[in-house]
């Protein structure tokens, strides 16, 4: 059964510009078959209209001072309360135990899980007062999602953006038990680029950031898998609950994967592995003497094909970063390597693929191909995890 089916969610919206995302959040919750009631703070009404929220399936509850106990009714009704966006002001009021409007009074009166999606200027987010309030709330069991990093409405760039609706939805899915779908499954994920040295200072690599592989490792771990992430050099922190093995070259990555071969139930090859490496690695830095340079390259091991050839073999998922006729090339790669599922993505389209936060993929198995619209890599990763769950032996679709 879908984890959100029939769940009662109260969405509290406070006065931040990120409130413009909340009709989409409501739509996603309703599509997931949750029942949604919305409480708008007084300042939130400057950023989102009650009618826009009702139009996508939410019941908007008014903050009034008349008779009755609306805050108690909502507090008892809710299976979870989500505050998105959660401004610095409301985080401060929650930490202090304030109860001066319907939203904060309901939060004080409920026994349901409280989840917050912070949204504010980057300096406000890093302010010691905000950090202390968040630490206090987390210590009381409040769940946080985000904030993300990026461009902000004020013109700054950094942490403080409200997480996307799909990320908030994923938090609720984990809250209500979808996390067990991959329990007992050992997954190995490769991510990032490899670096093939030419001399002590130079080498061959590519523009892969590792974001897609890291996001997928996190999504699989969220569903209960024991995840080993084998990563080329990146600037990314290890996802929570994931065992990270850092490597540099394709051969090192192959050795790390091969060491896991006896326990793998699932192998996801998201890394952009160099196809070739220099035949000779020079001991000293190559000097710029000649006008031209010839370097002899040799083939690197095909890690994905080797894993797909194991007997018995894990469920195998590959990635195909392509230009031109992406689907045709990816279909041929899936068949050639003998893998279960391939995720194709164009790298010649602006705004998706390498280095960026968004991706656009085509999911291909032996029978079908499904083109997905562009979305943040974290959302693509969660959707891919659900597709893997549907297909993976020994698991059932949640």
N, C-alpha and C positions, 0 to 999 in steps of 0.2 A: 504494500500500500504506500502511495506517496507520503513522505514524512510530514507534510504540511496539511494533508487533507483533513478538513474539519477543525483544525487548530484555530483558536481564537486569539487574534493578535490585536493589541492596542498600539497604534502608531502615534507617538507624541511628536509633534513638529514644532520646533522653536524658531526664533527669528534670525535665521541666517540665510544668505543668498542661495546656499545649497538646497534650500527648500524646494527649488524648482525641479529637483529630481524626484520629489516624493510622489507625484502622480504615477510615474513609471514604477516606483517601488510598490505602490498599491496594486498596479496592474499585474506585476510579477507575482505578488502574493496571492491575488485572486486566481491567476492562471494556475498556481500551485494548489488551489482549492482551499486556501485559508479563508477564514472569516475575519474581516478587518473593520475595526472602529478607529476613528481618528480623533485625537484631541489637539486642537490648534491653540498654541499660546497666543496672547494678544498681539505680540510683535510678529508672529509667523504670518498673520493675515496680510501683512505688507508684501509678502513674497509669493504666496500661493493662495488661490481662492478655494473656498469650501466647495463650490460647484465643480471645480476641476477634479477634486478628489471623489466627490459623489459620482461623477460621470464614469469613473473607472471602477466603481463597485464598493466604495467605502461608505460606511455610515459615519457622518461627522457629528460628534457630540459637542454641544455648546457648553462653554464655561459660564455658568450663571450662578446667581446667588439666591435663587428661589428655594422653596421647600424641597425636601427630599435629600437623598444621600447619593448623588450621582457618583462621587469619587469612590464610595464603598462598593456600589454596584459594579463599576468598571474594574475595580481592584479584584473583586471576587470572580468576575466573568473571564478575565484574561488568563490565557495559558502562558502568555509572554507579553512584556511591554518593551517596545523598541522606541528609542528616542533618536530621531534622525531628521535633520541635523541636530546634534547636541552641541550647543554653543558653550563658550567658556563660562558664560553667566549661569546657564542651567547646571553645568557640572559643579560649579561653586555652590549653588543652592542645594543640589542633591547631597553634596558632601556635608553641608551644614545641617541637613535634615529639615530644610525649610518646607513649609506647607502653606504657601500664600496664593496658590491658584489651583485649578483642577488638576493639572498635570503633576505638580510636585506633591499635592495631597494624595492623589491616587498612588504615586510611587511609594509614599511613606506607608500607605495602608495595605499594600499588596504583599502576597507571599509568592507571586509568580516571578520567574526569572526576569531580571532587568538587563537589557542590552542597549548600549549607546554607540552611536556613530559620530564621533567628534568632527566638527568643522569650524575652522577659524583661521585667522592669519597665522603664518608660521611663527612669528615672534610670540604671539599670544600662546600658541601651543607649547613652545619651549620655555615659557615663563615658569620660574620655580613654583609660583602659586598654583598654576594649572597642573604642573607635574605632581605636586603634593596632593591636590584634589583627586587626580586620577589614581594615584597610588592608594589613597584612602578608599576610594570606591571599589577598586579592584580587590583590595583586602576584604571588603564586605561581600564579595561575590558578584559584583557587577561585571558583565561581559562587555568587552570592547571589540569593535571591528574598525580597523583603520586608526588614524587617518592615513590617506595616501599622500604621495608627494607629487608636485607638479605646479603648473601655473595657477595662480589664484586671482580672484576677481579684483583684488586690490592692486594687482600688478606685480606682486612678489612671486617668487618661485621657491617651493620647499614643502615641508610637511604641513598638513593642515586641511587638505582637501577631503571632503566627505567621501567615503568609500562608495563605489558604484552599487546600484540596486542588487545586482547579481551577487556581490560579495556579502551584502547583508542577508540576502536570501540563503546563501550557503551557510552562514553562521546559524540560522534557525534550523536548517536541515541537520546540521551536526548536533544541535541542541536536542533534537527529537529522534535521534537514533539511527539516522542514515549511516553514521560512522561505523556501524558493525558490518556493513555489506562486504568488506574485504578483510574482515578479521581472519587471521590464520594464513593469509596470503603473503608470501615473500616477494616483494617487487624490487627490481633493479632498474634505475633510471639513469641514463647518461645525459649530460647537459653541457652547454657552452661550446666554445671552440677548442680545438687542440692547437698546440704551438710546436712547430717542427724547426729545431735549431739549425742554423747554417754555420754560425760561429758563436763566440761568447756574447755577442751584442745583437745579432740579427737572426731572423728566422721567418718562417712562413706561417700565416694564420688566416683567419677570416673575421667577419664582423659580427658573429653571433654573440649576443649578450648573455645567453643562458636563461633569460627570463621565462621562456616558455617551459623549459625543462624543470626549472625550480618550482614554477607554479604547479606543474603537473605532479611533481613529487609531493608537494604540500597537499594537493587535492586527494591523492591516493592515500596519504597518511591520515587525512581527515576521515576517510572511509574505513580506517582500521588496519590498513596494510602495514606490514613492517617494511619500510622503504630504505634502501641503500641508494644514495645519490652519488654517482661517480662523475665528477665535474672537472672540466678543463678550467683554466684561469678565468675568473670572473670577479666582479666587485660586489657580489651578492652575498648576504649572510645565509647560513644554513637554515632552511625552514624548520620550525619547531617540530620535534618528534621524528626527525629524519637523520639517518646516519650518513654523514658526508665523508667521501673519500676524495681528496683533491689529487688531481694528476695534471700532467702538462702535455705529453705527447700522445699520439694515437696508439703507439705500442704500449705505453703505460696504461692507457685506458683499457686496451684489450686485455692486458694482464689482470687488471682489477676486476673486469667483468668475468674473465675466465675463472678467477678464484671463487666466484659466487655460483658457478654453473650447477653445482650439485643441489642447491637449495632454491633456485629461482622458480617461482610459479608464473611470474609475469616479467617480461623484459620490454622496456620502452626506450628506444634509441632516439632521443631528442637532440643529442649532441650533433654539432656540425663538425664531423671528423674529417681531417685533411686526407684527401685521397692519395697524396704523395708526400714523401719526405726527402731531404737531400741524402744522396748516397753516402756522402762523407761529411761529418761535422768537423770543422776546422778547430784546432786547439787555440789558435790565435786569431785576433780580429782581422778580417780581410781588409786589405788596404785598397784605397781607391786609386789604382794605378792605370788600369786599362780603360779604354772607351766602351768596351763591351765585356760581358761576363757570361760564361756558360756554366750552368749548374746542372749536374746529372741528378735526376729525381728517380726514386724507386717507389713502387706501390706500397701503400700501407695495408695492413690486414683489414678485411671487411668484417667488422665486428658483428654487425647485424646478421649477415649471411651465415657466419659461423654459429651464432646462437640458434638461428632458425634450423640449422642442420643437426642439432643435438638430438639424441634419442634416449629417453623421451625429451621433448623440448618444451620450454615454457610457452605461454601465449605471447606472441611477439607483435610489437607495434613499432612501426618505423615512421620517420618523417622524411618528406621530400621537399626541399626548398628549391623551387624551379622558376625558370623564366619561360615565356612563350606559352605553348600548349601544356599547361601545368597538369591537367587531369590525365591526358594521354601518357605523359612521361611518368607520372606517379603510378598509374595502372601497370605500366611495363615494369617499373621497379618492384612493385609488390609481387608480381608474378615471378620475376627473375630471382628474387631473394627467397620466395616461398614463405612469406610472412602472413599473419592473420589480418592485419589492419594497417593501413598507411594513412598518414595525415599530410596532405599536400598543401603547401602555401606558396603564393607568388612572392618573389622578392624583388620584382621590378615594378611594384605598385607603390605609390607614395603613401606613407603613413602606416604601413603594415610591414610585418616581417622583421628582419634583423634590426636590433638596437631599439626599436620602438616599443611602446607599451601595448599596442593593439596588434591583432593578427586577423587574417581572413583565411579560412582553411576549407579544404574539401576532404571529407572523410570517405575513404574507399575500402570496401572489403571485396571478397571474391564475387559478390552478386550485385552490389549497389554502390552508388556514389551520391553523397549529399553535400551540397555546397552551403556553407554557413555564412551569414553576414558578418562583416567585420565587428569585432568586439574586443574589450580588454583581454589580455592574455590570461589573467586570473579567471575570467568568466569562461573563456575557451577551455581552460584546464579543467574546471569543474564539470563542464559539459562532456569533455572527453572521458573523464573518470566515470561518469554515469554510463557512457556508451561502452566502456571496457567492462563495467560490471554486468551489463546485459549479455555480453558475449563470452565472458570468461567462465570456463568450466569450474565447478565447485562453488559458484556463487549464484545468488538469485537477485533479480532486479528488485531494488527497494521500492 
